[in-house]
Amino acid sequence: MSNTEIKFSTDGWHAKLNELFTEENLLRIAQAYVLFLKQKNIHVQPVAVGYDGRKNSKQYAELFSSVLSGNKIPVLLSQEILPTPVLSFAVKKFQCSAGVMITAGNHPGKYNGIKFKASYGGPFIGDEIKTIEKFTNTVQEIPRSTFHITPQDFLPPYKEHLQTIVNVDLLREYAAKPANNPNVMIDSMGGAGKTILEDILVECGWRAQTIFGTPEPNFYDRNPETIEENLQPLMYNTGITDAILGIATDGDGGGCAICNENGKWVSVQQTILLLAWHLYKNKNLRGAIIKSVPVTDRLRLLAEKRNLPFFEVNVSFQNITRVMLQNECLVGADDSAGFSVHGHIPERDGILSGLLFCEMLAQSGKSVDEIWKEIENEIG
């Protein structure tokens, strides 16, 4: 095997395609993952495997799955491109021992990667990633087969679960009144979000249109990160139509950004506050507010004014996940537009976040700017 040293990030591994990200290195990591599962004695239950729309992601997912199967570990392999939060939810829903997502998140198309998920439907929070990394240097034989691989459609149960968090009856009632103008512009950035948001909203009677809804390996020559400089198409199309909201999801569907009805980008810090405000005031939910250090301190002020538990953690969603597993959570938010909310898995989810912003407009009957003024009056 290659002597190339493989270094993981906090939730897995990503590297440039055809340089460090090769089939040989992927095979090494897959076998290292097997060694990890066997060490933890969690290799009897199936492993869920998913993939995004990057170049050869499907083939890499099949290759990774073949190594698991070759070691007699059952695999549930996604039948289609899907967002990372859908894969994470599937891990918990199907009672898997763990999950593997072939994606490089919001990195450019010249990268691919692997994210590892724990049985609770979120990133590992301990030394597991370091353990897998160490095992990559001990790999010898790599058996492969397809005997223990089962194709699985992960999307239907995920969409069903979203209805336990988002009030779809409210969305339908809002859409039933034409004066409300239930029109939303969506930008999937050529990522794994595809037209999932549009499909759900259309089922609720909304008018929704997705731009760049077909996955494309190079994300239509954009970096698939939901920051202002990358969202000019969404801002323009929202501004020139009668849309009341613009929503963007990033490369793997974990992050979410919005713009108002005029096509003006809403900053990540504002977006986080809007979401927390909606969950507390409109949905009447309670729980801890968890944020990473770079996120606006106004979340702390909101928690203090509403007498809610508050936690500030170091950067990376893994630290938010750790707190979420120990406390009833209202919202967990990081500075890369990743949010998780009450009643959901401890994972960034751009699809759910986008739906919650639609619910926010429907339940309040106000625009994004009007709701923001309320927040400013409350906490400065």
C-alpha atoms as a printed R data frame, in Angstrom:
    type eleno elety resid chain resno       x      y       z
1   ATOM     1    CA   MET     A     1   0.000  0.000   0.000
2   ATOM     2    CA   SER     A     2   0.979  3.659  -0.432
3   ATOM     3    CA   ASN     A     3   3.021  5.327   2.289
4   ATOM     4    CA   THR     A     4   1.239  8.647   1.757
5   ATOM     5    CA   GLU     A     5   0.322 10.095   5.140
6   ATOM     6    CA   ILE     A     6  -3.370 10.830   5.468
7   ATOM     7    CA   LYS     A     7  -4.415 13.627   7.813
8   ATOM     8    CA   PHE     A     8  -8.047 14.027   8.876
9   ATOM     9    CA   SER     A     9  -9.956 17.178   9.797
10  ATOM    10    CA   THR     A    10 -12.473 17.331  12.647
11  ATOM    11    CA   ASP     A    11 -15.201 15.269  10.963
12  ATOM    12    CA   GLY     A    12 -13.326 13.282   8.337
13  ATOM    13    CA   TRP     A    13 -11.065 13.833   5.355
14  ATOM    14    CA   HIS     A    14 -10.981 15.942   2.219
15  ATOM    15    CA   ALA     A    15  -8.319 16.404  -0.432
16  ATOM    16    CA   LYS     A    16  -7.804 17.420  -4.051
17  ATOM    17    CA   LEU     A    17  -9.080 14.946  -6.591
18  ATOM    18    CA   ASN     A    18  -6.420 12.973  -8.466
19  ATOM    19    CA   GLU     A    19  -3.732 14.235  -6.100
20  ATOM    20    CA   LEU     A    20  -4.256 12.986  -2.551
21  ATOM    21    CA   PHE     A    21  -7.867 11.937  -3.066
22  ATOM    22    CA   THR     A    22  -7.354  8.721  -5.038
23  ATOM    23    CA   GLU     A    23  -9.016  5.320  -5.138
24  ATOM    24    CA   GLU     A    24  -5.979  3.836  -3.387
25  ATOM    25    CA   ASN     A    25  -6.246  6.234  -0.450
26  ATOM    26    CA   LEU     A    26 -10.002  5.814  -0.271
27  ATOM    27    CA   LEU     A    27  -9.531  2.043  -0.024
28  ATOM    28    CA   ARG     A    28  -7.034  2.532   2.800
29  ATOM    29    CA   ILE     A    29  -9.443  4.736   4.691
30  ATOM    30    CA   ALA     A    30 -12.325  2.319   4.141
31  ATOM    31    CA   GLN     A    31 -10.308 -0.562   5.598
32  ATOM    32    CA   ALA     A    32  -9.138  1.669   8.459
33  ATOM    33    CA   TYR     A    33 -12.804  2.403   9.129
34  ATOM    34    CA   VAL     A    34 -13.469 -1.327   9.284
35  ATOM    35    CA   LEU     A    35 -10.686 -1.751  11.845
36  ATOM    36    CA   PHE     A    36 -12.207  1.072  13.888
37  ATOM    37    CA   LEU     A    37 -15.690 -0.476  13.797
38  ATOM    38    CA   LYS     A    38 -14.323 -3.843  14.876
39  ATOM    39    CA   GLN     A    39 -12.277 -2.303  17.665
40  ATOM    40    CA   LYS     A    40 -15.424 -0.613  18.974
41  ATOM    41    CA   ASN     A    41 -17.388 -3.839  18.409
42  ATOM    42    CA   ILE     A    42 -20.003 -1.981  16.370
43  ATOM    43    CA   HIS     A    43 -19.542 -3.886  13.110
44  ATOM    44    CA   VAL     A    44 -22.663 -6.068  13.313
45  ATOM    45    CA   GLN     A    45 -25.254 -3.361  12.633
46  ATOM    46    CA   PRO     A    46 -25.308 -1.849   9.124
47  ATOM    47    CA   VAL     A    47 -23.400  1.230   8.010
48  ATOM    48    CA   ALA     A    48 -25.278  3.852   5.974
49  ATOM    49    CA   VAL     A    49 -23.342  5.240   3.002
50  ATOM    50    CA   GLY     A    50 -24.297  8.306   0.945
51  ATOM    51    CA   TYR     A    51 -22.707 10.603  -1.610
52  ATOM    52    CA   ASP     A    52 -23.029 14.062  -3.147
53  ATOM    53    CA   GLY     A    53 -22.822 15.198  -6.785
54  ATOM    54    CA   ARG     A    54 -19.067 15.713  -7.057
55  ATOM    55    CA   LYS     A    55 -17.035 13.960  -9.715
56  ATOM    56    CA   ASN     A    56 -17.184 10.182  -9.184
57  ATOM    57    CA   SER     A    57 -18.761 10.498  -5.718
58  ATOM    58    CA   LYS     A    58 -21.178  7.662  -6.520
59  ATOM    59    CA   GLN     A    59 -18.322  5.393  -7.619
60  ATOM    60    CA   TYR     A    60 -16.342  6.287  -4.491
61  ATOM    61    CA   ALA     A    61 -19.366  5.447  -2.322
62  ATOM    62    CA   GLU     A    62 -19.689  2.086  -4.071
63  ATOM    63    CA   LEU     A    63 -15.969  1.455  -3.623
64  ATOM    64    CA   PHE     A    64 -16.102  2.308   0.086
65  ATOM    65    CA   SER     A    65 -19.176  0.092   0.490
66  ATOM    66    CA   SER     A    66 -17.440 -2.817  -1.231
67  ATOM    67    CA   VAL     A    67 -14.691 -2.753   1.413
68  ATOM    68    CA   LEU     A    68 -17.238 -2.794   4.236
69  ATOM    69    CA   SER     A    69 -19.060 -5.645   2.522
70  ATOM    70    CA   GLY     A    70 -15.799 -7.494   1.927
71  ATOM    71    CA   ASN     A    71 -15.336 -7.465   5.693
72  ATOM    72    CA   LYS     A    72 -18.877 -8.842   6.148
73  ATOM    73    CA   ILE     A    73 -20.254 -5.541   7.424
74  ATOM    74    CA   PRO     A    74 -23.784 -4.878   6.098
75  ATOM    75    CA   VAL     A    75 -24.192 -1.679   4.109
76  ATOM    76    CA   LEU     A    76 -27.218  0.465   3.293
77  ATOM    77    CA   LEU     A    77 -26.132  2.365   0.181
78  ATOM    78    CA   SER     A    78 -28.057  5.410  -1.002
79  ATOM    79    CA   GLN     A    79 -29.782  5.038  -4.349
80  ATOM    80    CA   GLU     A    80 -29.172  8.670  -5.262
81  ATOM    81    CA   ILE     A    81 -27.274 11.874  -4.550
82  ATOM    82    CA   LEU     A    82 -28.404 13.248  -1.200
83  ATOM    83    CA   PRO     A    83 -27.540 15.967   1.348
84  ATOM    84    CA   THR     A    84 -25.357 15.103   4.310
85  ATOM    85    CA   PRO     A    85 -28.169 15.708   6.867
86  ATOM    86    CA   VAL     A    86 -30.326 13.118   5.065
87  ATOM    87    CA   LEU     A    87 -27.545 10.559   5.428
88  ATOM    88    CA   SER     A    88 -27.060 11.516   9.083
89  ATOM    89    CA   PHE     A    89 -30.765 11.113   9.800
90  ATOM    90    CA   ALA     A    90 -30.750  7.729   8.054
91  ATOM    91    CA   VAL     A    91 -28.006  6.501  10.392
92  ATOM    92    CA   LYS     A    92 -30.292  7.061  13.366
93  ATOM    93    CA   LYS     A    93 -33.545  6.099  11.650
94  ATOM    94    CA   PHE     A    94 -32.283  2.735  10.405
95  ATOM    95    CA   GLN     A    95 -30.410  2.022  13.664
96  ATOM    96    CA   CYS     A    96 -27.036  1.886  11.958
97  ATOM    97    CA   SER     A    97 -23.764  1.582  13.821
98  ATOM    98    CA   ALA     A    98 -22.360  4.526  11.884
99  ATOM    99    CA   GLY     A    99 -22.483  6.407   8.600
100 ATOM   100    CA   VAL     A   100 -20.197  7.478   5.773
101 ATOM   101    CA   MET     A   101 -20.822 10.412   3.459
102 ATOM   102    CA   ILE     A   102 -18.721 10.949   0.336
103 ATOM   103    CA   THR     A   103 -18.515 14.738   0.154
104 ATOM   104    CA   ALA     A   104 -16.167 17.648   0.630
105 ATOM   105    CA   GLY     A   105 -18.922 19.802   2.114
106 ATOM   106    CA   ASN     A   106 -18.722 23.388   0.906
107 ATOM   107    CA   HIS     A   107 -15.227 23.072  -0.580
108 ATOM   108    CA   PRO     A   108 -14.746 23.720  -4.325
109 ATOM   109    CA   GLY     A   109 -15.362 21.017  -6.912
110 ATOM   110    CA   LYS     A   110 -11.696 20.126  -7.246
111 ATOM   111    CA   TYR     A   111 -11.972 18.489  -3.809
112 ATOM   112    CA   ASN     A   112 -13.747 15.423  -2.538
113 ATOM   113    CA   GLY     A   113 -13.842 13.863   0.884
114 ATOM   114    CA   ILE     A   114 -15.344 11.539   3.459
115 ATOM   115    CA   LYS     A   115 -17.416 12.511   6.487
116 ATOM   116    CA   PHE     A   116 -18.037 10.028   9.287
117 ATOM   117    CA   LYS     A   117 -21.253  9.928  11.308
118 ATOM   118    CA   ALA     A   118 -22.053  8.318  14.646
119 ATOM   119    CA   SER     A   119 -25.116  6.251  15.549
120 ATOM   120    CA   TYR     A   120 -26.958  9.286  16.963
121 ATOM   121    CA   GLY     A   121 -26.995 10.953  13.530
122 ATOM   122    CA   GLY     A   122 -24.225 13.497  13.894
123 ATOM   123    CA   PRO     A   123 -20.440 13.867  13.757
124 ATOM   124    CA   PHE     A   124 -18.208 11.934  16.131
125 ATOM   125    CA   ILE     A   125 -17.336 13.973  19.224
126 ATOM   126    CA   GLY     A   126 -14.475 12.017  20.801
127 ATOM   127    CA   ASP     A   127 -11.180 10.564  19.585
128 ATOM   128    CA   GLU     A   128 -12.844  8.389  16.955
129 ATOM   129    CA   ILE     A   129 -11.589 10.425  13.998
130 ATOM   130    CA   LYS     A   130  -8.003 10.255  15.272
131 ATOM   131    CA   THR     A   131  -8.362  6.503  15.769
132 ATOM   132    CA   ILE     A   132  -9.488  5.988  12.173
133 ATOM   133    CA   GLU     A   133  -6.625  8.181  10.978
134 ATOM   134    CA   LYS     A   134  -4.083  6.075  12.883
135 ATOM   135    CA   PHE     A   135  -5.495  2.863  11.422
136 ATOM   136    CA   THR     A   136  -4.810  4.099   7.869
137 ATOM   137    CA   ASN     A   137  -1.121  3.433   8.518
138 ATOM   138    CA   THR     A   138  -1.708 -0.182   9.589
139 ATOM   139    CA   VAL     A   139  -3.820 -1.372   6.646
140 ATOM   140    CA   GLN     A   140  -2.569 -4.513   4.885
141 ATOM   141    CA   GLU     A   141  -5.171 -6.558   3.002
142 ATOM   142    CA   ILE     A   142  -8.360 -4.935   1.719
143 ATOM   143    CA   PRO     A   143 -11.076 -7.516   0.949
144 ATOM   144    CA   ARG     A   144 -13.941 -6.376  -1.275
145 ATOM   145    CA   SER     A   145 -17.371 -7.706  -2.266
146 ATOM   146    CA   THR     A   146 -20.906 -6.534  -3.001
147 ATOM   147    CA   PHE     A   147 -22.708 -9.359  -1.223
148 ATOM   148    CA   HIS     A   148 -23.650 -7.374   1.902
149 ATOM   149    CA   ILE     A   149 -24.729 -4.136   0.138
150 ATOM   150    CA   THR     A   150 -28.418 -3.185   0.071
151 ATOM   151    CA   PRO     A   151 -29.650 -0.194  -1.988
152 ATOM   152    CA   GLN     A   152 -31.776  2.147   0.125
153 ATOM   153    CA   ASP     A   153 -33.916  5.229  -0.468
154 ATOM   154    CA   PHE     A   154 -33.126  7.503   2.487
155 ATOM   155    CA   LEU     A   155 -35.159 10.548   1.445
156 ATOM   156    CA   PRO     A   156 -38.815  9.554   2.238
157 ATOM   157    CA   PRO     A   157 -38.305  8.917   5.989
158 ATOM   158    CA   TYR     A   158 -36.270 12.121   6.255
159 ATOM   159    CA   LYS     A   159 -39.040 14.179   4.645
160 ATOM   160    CA   GLU     A   160 -41.578 12.505   6.916
161 ATOM   161    CA   HIS     A   161 -39.467 13.448   9.944
162 ATOM   162    CA   LEU     A   162 -39.320 17.108   8.869
163 ATOM   163    CA   GLN     A   163 -43.097 17.252   9.249
164 ATOM   164    CA   THR     A   164 -42.676 16.593  12.980
165 ATOM   165    CA   ILE     A   165 -40.671 19.836  13.241
166 ATOM   166    CA   VAL     A   166 -42.145 22.108  10.571
167 ATOM   167    CA   ASN     A   167 -45.878 22.858  10.671
168 ATOM   168    CA   VAL     A   168 -46.825 21.861   7.131
169 ATOM   169    CA   ASP     A   169 -50.519 22.537   7.841
170 ATOM   170    CA   LEU     A   170 -49.577 26.136   8.587
171 ATOM   171    CA   LEU     A   171 -47.609 26.318   5.334
172 ATOM   172    CA   ARG     A   172 -50.655 25.030   3.444
173 ATOM   173    CA   GLU     A   173 -52.995 27.482   5.138
174 ATOM   174    CA   TYR     A   174 -50.677 30.349   4.278
175 ATOM   175    CA   ALA     A   175 -50.432 29.226   0.659
176 ATOM   176    CA   ALA     A   176 -54.211 28.935   0.369
177 ATOM   177    CA   LYS     A   177 -54.505 32.730   0.548
178 ATOM   178    CA   PRO     A   178 -53.120 34.235  -2.683
179 ATOM   179    CA   ALA     A   179 -52.699 37.625  -1.013
180 ATOM   180    CA   ASN     A   180 -49.858 36.137   1.025
181 ATOM   181    CA   ASN     A   181 -47.833 35.591  -2.160
182 ATOM   182    CA   PRO     A   182 -46.197 32.311  -1.045
183 ATOM   183    CA   ASN     A   183 -43.359 32.523  -3.545
184 ATOM   184    CA   VAL     A   184 -39.791 31.454  -2.751
185 ATOM   185    CA   MET     A   185 -36.597 31.446  -4.815
186 ATOM   186    CA   ILE     A   186 -34.144 28.633  -4.013
187 ATOM   187    CA   ASP     A   187 -30.500 28.238  -5.013
188 ATOM   188    CA   SER     A   188 -29.082 24.746  -4.499
189 ATOM   189    CA   MET     A   189 -25.752 25.902  -5.948
190 ATOM   190    CA   GLY     A   190 -25.459 22.729  -8.027
191 ATOM   191    CA   GLY     A   191 -25.154 20.804  -4.776
192 ATOM   192    CA   ALA     A   192 -26.809 17.848  -3.090
193 ATOM   193    CA   GLY     A   193 -29.876 19.878  -2.060
194 ATOM   194    CA   LYS     A   194 -31.232 19.423  -5.593
195 ATOM   195    CA   THR     A   195 -34.941 20.385  -5.650
196 ATOM   196    CA   ILE     A   196 -35.809 18.865  -2.274
197 ATOM   197    CA   LEU     A   197 -36.883 22.193  -0.743
198 ATOM   198    CA   GLU     A   198 -38.914 23.110  -3.819
199 ATOM   199    CA   ASP     A   199 -40.646 19.734  -3.867
200 ATOM   200    CA   ILE     A   200 -41.691 20.004  -0.212
201 ATOM   201    CA   LEU     A   201 -42.940 23.577  -0.590
202 ATOM   202    CA   VAL     A   202 -44.848 22.839  -3.801
203 ATOM   203    CA   GLU     A   203 -46.566 19.951  -2.011
204 ATOM   204    CA   CYS     A   204 -47.719 22.565   0.521
205 ATOM   205    CA   GLY     A   205 -49.122 24.822  -2.226
206 ATOM   206    CA   TRP     A   206 -46.245 27.298  -2.353
207 ATOM   207    CA   ARG     A   207 -44.751 28.649  -5.553
208 ATOM   208    CA   ALA     A   208 -41.092 27.715  -5.396
209 ATOM   209    CA   GLN     A   209 -38.447 27.816  -8.079
210 ATOM   210    CA   THR     A   210 -34.953 26.329  -7.823
211 ATOM   211    CA   ILE     A   211 -31.967 27.643  -9.719
212 ATOM   212    CA   PHE     A   212 -28.945 25.365 -10.118
213 ATOM   213    CA   GLY     A   213 -31.043 22.505  -8.781
214 ATOM   214    CA   THR     A   214 -29.295 19.834 -10.838
215 ATOM   215    CA   PRO     A   215 -26.113 18.582  -9.135
216 ATOM   216    CA   GLU     A   216 -22.994 19.517 -11.091
217 ATOM   217    CA   PRO     A   217 -19.458 18.381 -10.164
218 ATOM   218    CA   ASN     A   218 -17.983 21.900 -10.367
219 ATOM   219    CA   PHE     A   219 -21.052 23.624  -8.911
220 ATOM   220    CA   TYR     A   220 -21.483 25.691 -12.079
221 ATOM   221    CA   ASP     A   221 -18.073 27.292 -11.496
222 ATOM   222    CA   ARG     A   222 -18.945 28.601  -8.033
223 ATOM   223    CA   ASN     A   223 -17.620 27.706  -4.631
224 ATOM   224    CA   PRO     A   224 -20.611 25.979  -2.969
225 ATOM   225    CA   GLU     A   225 -20.363 28.000   0.229
226 ATOM   226    CA   THR     A   226 -23.374 30.080   1.273
227 ATOM   227    CA   ILE     A   227 -21.633 33.436   1.630
228 ATOM   228    CA   GLU     A   228 -22.640 36.705  -0.012
229 ATOM   229    CA   GLU     A   229 -20.056 36.710  -2.798
230 ATOM   230    CA   ASN     A   230 -21.285 33.313  -4.037
231 ATOM   231    CA   LEU     A   231 -24.999 34.116  -3.960
232 ATOM   232    CA   GLN     A   232 -25.346 36.825  -6.608
233 ATOM   233    CA   PRO     A   233 -27.652 34.648  -8.791
234 ATOM   234    CA   LEU     A   234 -30.033 34.064  -5.874
235 ATOM   235    CA   MET     A   235 -30.019 37.702  -4.826
236 ATOM   236    CA   TYR     A   236 -30.665 38.877  -8.388
237 ATOM   237    CA   ASN     A   237 -33.465 36.409  -9.121
238 ATOM   238    CA   THR     A   238 -35.168 37.050  -5.793
239 ATOM   239    CA   GLY     A   239 -34.970 40.812  -6.320
240 ATOM   240    CA   ILE     A   240 -36.470 40.838  -9.838
241 ATOM   241    CA   THR     A   241 -39.343 38.467  -9.049
242 ATOM   242    CA   ASP     A   242 -42.165 38.676  -6.538
243 ATOM   243    CA   ALA     A   243 -40.488 36.169  -4.213
244 ATOM   244    CA   ILE     A   244 -40.855 36.918  -0.499
245 ATOM   245    CA   LEU     A   245 -37.708 34.987   0.413
246 ATOM   246    CA   GLY     A   246 -34.538 33.607  -1.141
247 ATOM   247    CA   ILE     A   247 -32.940 30.437   0.262
248 ATOM   248    CA   ALA     A   248 -29.565 28.898  -0.576
249 ATOM   249    CA   THR     A   249 -28.150 25.548   0.508
250 ATOM   250    CA   ASP     A   250 -24.452 24.729   0.208
251 ATOM   251    CA   GLY     A   251 -22.567 21.921  -1.515
252 ATOM   252    CA   ASP     A   252 -23.679 19.077   0.745
253 ATOM   253    CA   GLY     A   253 -26.946 20.635   1.938
254 ATOM   254    CA   GLY     A   254 -25.725 21.257   5.479
255 ATOM   255    CA   GLY     A   255 -25.529 25.058   5.387
256 ATOM   256    CA   CYS     A   256 -28.274 27.584   4.676
257 ATOM   257    CA   ALA     A   257 -28.385 31.290   3.815
258 ATOM   258    CA   ILE     A   258 -31.281 33.610   3.020
259 ATOM   259    CA   CYS     A   259 -31.990 36.938   1.366
260 ATOM   260    CA   ASN     A   260 -35.010 39.193   1.823
261 ATOM   261    CA   GLU     A   261 -37.726 39.985  -0.719
262 ATOM   262    CA   ASN     A   262 -35.580 42.729  -2.215
263 ATOM   263    CA   GLY     A   263 -32.751 40.333  -2.908
264 ATOM   264    CA   LYS     A   264 -30.572 41.677  -0.095
265 ATOM   265    CA   TRP     A   265 -28.378 39.062   1.551
266 ATOM   266    CA   VAL     A   266 -29.079 38.485   5.241
267 ATOM   267    CA   SER     A   267 -25.821 37.999   7.141
268 ATOM   268    CA   VAL     A   268 -25.075 34.719   8.868
269 ATOM   269    CA   GLN     A   269 -25.280 36.436  12.243
270 ATOM   270    CA   GLN     A   270 -28.706 37.890  11.458
271 ATOM   271    CA   THR     A   271 -29.885 34.551  10.073
272 ATOM   272    CA   ILE     A   272 -28.977 32.761  13.276
273 ATOM   273    CA   LEU     A   273 -30.859 35.295  15.377
274 ATOM   274    CA   LEU     A   274 -33.905 35.116  13.118
275 ATOM   275    CA   LEU     A   275 -33.991 31.339  13.476
276 ATOM   276    CA   ALA     A   276 -33.602 31.398  17.264
277 ATOM   277    CA   TRP     A   277 -36.271 34.109  17.514
278 ATOM   278    CA   HIS     A   278 -38.710 32.086  15.440
279 ATOM   279    CA   LEU     A   279 -38.179 28.915  17.441
280 ATOM   280    CA   TYR     A   280 -38.691 30.702  20.753
281 ATOM   281    CA   LYS     A   281 -41.387 33.251  19.968
282 ATOM   282    CA   ASN     A   282 -43.442 31.739  17.152
283 ATOM   283    CA   LYS     A   283 -43.060 28.014  17.816
284 ATOM   284    CA   ASN     A   284 -42.948 28.439  21.605
285 ATOM   285    CA   LEU     A   285 -40.071 25.986  21.955
286 ATOM   286    CA   ARG     A   286 -37.596 25.960  24.822
287 ATOM   287    CA   GLY     A   287 -34.092 24.638  25.353
288 ATOM   288    CA   ALA     A   288 -30.453 25.602  25.361
289 ATOM   289    CA   ILE     A   289 -28.937 28.044  22.895
290 ATOM   290    CA   ILE     A   290 -25.554 26.767  21.736
291 ATOM   291    CA   LYS     A   291 -23.148 28.739  19.584
292 ATOM   292    CA   SER     A   292 -19.547 28.589  18.445
293 ATOM   293    CA   VAL     A   293 -17.258 31.439  19.494
294 ATOM   294    CA   PRO     A   294 -17.443 33.508  16.259
295 ATOM   295    CA   VAL     A   295 -21.264 33.613  16.300
296 ATOM   296    CA   THR     A   296 -22.863 36.892  17.419
297 ATOM   297    CA   ASP     A   297 -22.988 37.502  21.150
298 ATOM   298    CA   ARG     A   298 -26.585 38.667  20.743
299 ATOM   299    CA   LEU     A   299 -27.531 35.010  21.066
300 ATOM   300    CA   ARG     A   300 -26.230 35.158  24.624
301 ATOM   301    CA   LEU     A   301 -28.273 38.303  25.253
302 ATOM   302    CA   LEU     A   302 -31.362 36.590  23.873
303 ATOM   303    CA   ALA     A   303 -30.756 33.590  26.145
304 ATOM   304    CA   GLU     A   304 -30.311 35.849  29.184
305 ATOM   305    CA   LYS     A   305 -33.450 37.875  28.472
306 ATOM   306    CA   ARG     A   306 -35.507 34.709  27.982
307 ATOM   307    CA   ASN     A   307 -33.867 32.798  30.862
308 ATOM   308    CA   LEU     A   308 -32.601 30.031  28.571
309 ATOM   309    CA   PRO     A   309 -29.506 27.863  29.160
310 ATOM   310    CA   PHE     A   310 -26.585 29.129  27.095
311 ATOM   311    CA   PHE     A   311 -23.376 27.465  25.921
312 ATOM   312    CA   GLU     A   312 -20.475 28.867  23.921
313 ATOM   313    CA   VAL     A   313 -18.078 26.336  22.388
314 ATOM   314    CA   ASN     A   314 -14.946 26.337  20.266
315 ATOM   315    CA   VAL     A   315 -15.234 26.336  16.479
316 ATOM   316    CA   SER     A   316 -16.495 23.130  14.765
317 ATOM   317    CA   PHE     A   317 -19.951 21.632  14.835
318 ATOM   318    CA   GLN     A   318 -18.617 18.628  16.740
319 ATOM   319    CA   ASN     A   319 -18.466 20.786  19.870
320 ATOM   320    CA   ILE     A   320 -22.061 21.885  19.338
321 ATOM   321    CA   THR     A   321 -23.060 18.247  18.866
322 ATOM   322    CA   ARG     A   322 -21.433 17.317  22.176
323 ATOM   323    CA   VAL     A   323 -23.542 19.854  24.063
324 ATOM   324    CA   MET     A   324 -26.690 18.908  22.141
325 ATOM   325    CA   LEU     A   325 -26.315 15.292  23.219
326 ATOM   326    CA   GLN     A   326 -26.211 16.367  26.867
327 ATOM   327    CA   ASN     A   327 -28.917 19.050  26.891
328 ATOM   328    CA   GLU     A   328 -32.359 19.766  25.511
329 ATOM   329    CA   CYS     A   329 -31.548 22.145  22.697
330 ATOM   330    CA   LEU     A   330 -33.434 25.081  21.194
331 ATOM   331    CA   VAL     A   331 -30.819 25.825  18.531
332 ATOM   332    CA   GLY     A   332 -27.189 25.032  17.840
333 ATOM   333    CA   ALA     A   333 -25.411 27.346  15.406
334 ATOM   334    CA   ASP     A   334 -21.938 27.764  13.948
335 ATOM   335    CA   ASP     A   335 -20.499 30.607  11.887
336 ATOM   336    CA   SER     A   336 -20.570 28.624   8.612
337 ATOM   337    CA   ALA     A   337 -24.372 28.856   8.409
338 ATOM   338    CA   GLY     A   338 -24.920 25.449   9.959
339 ATOM   339    CA   PHE     A   339 -27.917 25.090  12.259
340 ATOM   340    CA   SER     A   340 -29.612 22.303  14.176
341 ATOM   341    CA   VAL     A   341 -32.812 22.749  16.129
342 ATOM   342    CA   HIS     A   342 -35.106 21.320  18.781
343 ATOM   343    CA   GLY     A   343 -36.338 17.820  17.955
344 ATOM   344    CA   HIS     A   344 -33.792 17.140  15.222
345 ATOM   345    CA   ILE     A   345 -30.537 15.224  14.938
346 ATOM   346    CA   PRO     A   346 -27.373 16.983  16.211
347 ATOM   347    CA   GLU     A   347 -26.312 17.897  12.692
348 ATOM   348    CA   ARG     A   348 -26.142 20.929  10.398
349 ATOM   349    CA   ASP     A   349 -29.218 20.899   8.151
350 ATOM   350    CA   GLY     A   350 -29.784 23.469   5.415
351 ATOM   351    CA   ILE     A   351 -32.968 21.828   4.137
352 ATOM   352    CA   LEU     A   352 -34.737 22.012   7.491
353 ATOM   353    CA   SER     A   353 -33.402 25.534   8.098
354 ATOM   354    CA   GLY     A   354 -34.835 26.735   4.791
355 ATOM   355    CA   LEU     A   355 -38.255 25.313   5.656
356 ATOM   356    CA   LEU     A   356 -38.174 26.960   9.072
357 ATOM   357    CA   PHE     A   357 -37.592 30.367   7.488
358 ATOM   358    CA   CYS     A   358 -40.647 29.814   5.286
359 ATOM   359    CA   GLU     A   359 -42.590 28.809   8.389
360 ATOM   360    CA   MET     A   360 -41.353 31.970  10.107
361 ATOM   361    CA   LEU     A   361 -42.883 34.187   7.416
362 ATOM   362    CA   ALA     A   362 -46.102 32.178   7.355
363 ATOM   363    CA   GLN     A   363 -46.587 32.155  11.123
364 ATOM   364    CA   SER     A   364 -45.667 35.797  11.733
365 ATOM   365    CA   GLY     A   365 -47.293 37.252   8.627
366 ATOM   366    CA   LYS     A   366 -44.326 39.641   8.448
367 ATOM   367    CA   SER     A   367 -41.359 40.142   6.148
368 ATOM   368    CA   VAL     A   368 -37.778 39.283   7.047
369 ATOM   369    CA   ASP     A   369 -36.967 42.969   7.607
370 ATOM   370    CA   GLU     A   370 -40.002 43.495   9.848
371 ATOM   371    CA   ILE     A   371 -39.042 40.518  11.993
372 ATOM   372    CA   TRP     A   372 -35.474 41.767  12.198
373 ATOM   373    CA   LYS     A   373 -36.670 45.124  13.526
374 ATOM   374    CA   GLU     A   374 -38.509 43.281  16.295
375 ATOM   375    CA   ILE     A   375 -35.276 41.520  17.246
376 ATOM   376    CA   GLU     A   376 -33.338 44.786  17.245
377 ATOM   377    CA   ASN     A   377 -35.921 46.382  19.522
378 ATOM   378    CA   GLU     A   378 -35.571 43.447  21.905
379 ATOM   379    CA   ILE     A   379 -31.835 42.923  22.109
380 ATOM   380    CA   GLY     A   380 -30.246 45.914  20.394
